[in-house]
Amino acid sequence: MPRGAPEHIPDDGLTTRQRRNRPLLIVHTGPGKGKSTAAFGLALRAWNQGWPVGVFQFVKSAKWRVGEERALRLLGETGQGGPVSWNKMGEGWAQIKRDLAAQTYRLYVLDEFTYPMKWGWVDVDEVIGVLAGRPGQQHVVITGRDADPRLIGAADLVTEMTKVKHPMDAGQKGQKGIEW
C-alpha cells in the first residue's frame, strides 16, 4: 500500500472507518518458527489497548510454563491494561463458542488450533461458520502448521512462517528464552 492508499477500494458499502474497525480473523501458519510468538505480540498490543484477552492453547502440555503465559498473566493482573485469561484447552472449542457468543474477549488467541481441525476433532466448516457469525468487535488469531485451505480462505489476514534455517536441524535442542 503505497503512502497508505489501498490498491483498490472494495464495493462493500462500508465507510473507511467501518472497514478499518471491523474485527479480523488472523491465521499464522507454516513450518517456520514464530507463529505463536507473533500471536502473543498481538496479545500484548491488545492488553495495552485495555482489551480483554483470552488465550486458548490446544496441544501444548498443561505442565509447560511458557514465558508468554507468565508475562501476560502478570500484565493482566496489574490493572493497567486489559485483563488476560489463559486456558489450556485440549479440545475446548465449546468453551470458545460460549465466550464468542458472550463477547467475553476482544482478542482471542487460539494457539495451535489448526491441529484439532486437521485431526478431525473440530469441524473446520463449523469453526468458519462460528467465527464468521461472531458478534461485536472480537478479533481472533489462530496459530499452527497446516492450516486448512478453507480457514485460509475465510481469514482476513494470513501469514505463513517459513523456515530458512533452524538450530534444531543440526541436532540442537530447544532452549529457554528462545523456544519457551
Beta strands, then each sheet from edge to edge (+ up, - down):
strand 1: 25-29
strand 2: 53-57
strand 3: 84-88
strand 4: 107-111
strand 5: 139-143
strand 6: 157-160
sheet 1: 3+ 2+ 4+ 5+ 1+ 6+
end
